[in-house]
Every structure is written in C-alpha cells, then in structure tokens.
Amino acid sequence: MVRLIDIHGLESVCKRKNRYYSPELKQEIIKEVLMKGRSQLEVSLDYGLPNKGMLPNWITQYKKNG
C-alpha cells in the first residue's frame, strides 16, 4: 500500500465511489501480465488498482471465459 501511495498519492487509497474498469482496459491490464510477463504487483501499481485481489480475479475470469 505504501508503494501505491508513493506512486499515485494518498487519494488512491481513500474510500470513494467504486471505479469502473471497461472490458477493454481490463484486457489491456491482463495482457501486461500474461503476454508481457510483468508481475501482477507491478502492473497493479502502474494502473493504480486499489485492491491486491482485483487483478488475480480478472486473470482467473479471463482464463476461464476468454
């Protein structure tokens, strides 16, 4: 969480309205991990994902449903 704050500021972890991630953006983020071999943590930090379980869930759904 400290790295997320360092990169994206304190507002990145403050409670706020749920953010919408389009299917296209999710696919782009997932491909960063699956196709480019980047770590889930690194990609999550780069995109400012507020929850460490979000990206693994997206990847699981992607592998399951395509």
C-alpha positions as CSV (number, residue, x, y, z in Angstrom):
1,M,0.0,0.0,0.0
2,V,2.9,2.4,0.7
3,R,4.2,2.0,-2.9
4,L,0.7,2.7,-4.2
5,I,0.5,5.9,-2.2
6,D,4.1,6.8,-3.3
7,I,3.2,6.4,-6.9
8,H,-0.4,7.6,-7.1
9,G,-0.8,9.7,-3.9
10,L,-2.9,9.3,-0.8
11,E,-6.2,9.8,-2.7
12,S,-5.5,6.4,-4.4
13,V,-6.4,4.5,-1.2
14,C,-9.1,6.8,0.3
15,K,-12.6,5.4,0.3
16,R,-14.5,6.6,-2.7
17,K,-17.2,5.6,-5.2
18,N,-16.4,2.3,-7.0
19,R,-14.3,2.9,-10.1
20,Y,-15.5,1.4,-13.4
21,Y,-12.9,-0.5,-15.4
22,S,-14.0,-1.1,-19.0
23,P,-13.6,-4.6,-20.6
24,E,-11.0,-3.1,-22.9
25,L,-8.9,-1.7,-20.1
26,K,-9.2,-4.9,-18.1
27,Q,-8.0,-6.8,-21.2
28,E,-5.1,-4.4,-21.6
29,I,-4.1,-4.8,-18.0
30,I,-4.4,-8.6,-18.1
31,K,-2.2,-8.8,-21.2
32,E,0.5,-6.8,-19.4
33,V,0.8,-9.8,-17.1
34,L,0.1,-12.8,-19.4
35,M,1.7,-11.6,-22.7
36,K,4.5,-9.3,-21.5
37,G,5.4,-11.3,-18.4
38,R,5.2,-8.4,-15.9
39,S,4.3,-9.2,-12.3
40,Q,0.8,-8.7,-11.0
41,L,2.1,-6.4,-8.3
42,E,4.0,-4.2,-10.7
43,V,1.0,-3.9,-13.1
44,S,-1.4,-3.3,-10.3
45,L,0.8,-0.4,-9.0
46,D,1.2,1.0,-12.5
47,Y,-2.5,1.1,-13.1
48,G,-3.4,2.2,-9.5
49,L,-5.6,-0.8,-8.8
50,P,-6.7,-0.3,-5.2
51,N,-7.1,-3.9,-4.2
52,K,-4.4,-6.6,-4.4
53,G,-7.1,-9.3,-5.3
54,M,-8.6,-7.4,-8.2
55,L,-6.1,-8.3,-10.9
56,P,-5.8,-12.0,-9.9
57,N,-9.6,-12.2,-10.1
58,W,-9.6,-10.7,-13.6
59,I,-6.9,-13.1,-14.8
60,T,-8.8,-16.1,-13.4
61,Q,-12.0,-14.9,-15.1
62,Y,-10.1,-14.3,-18.4
63,K,-8.6,-17.8,-18.3
64,K,-11.9,-19.3,-17.6
65,N,-14.1,-17.4,-20.0
66,G,-11.6,-15.9,-22.5
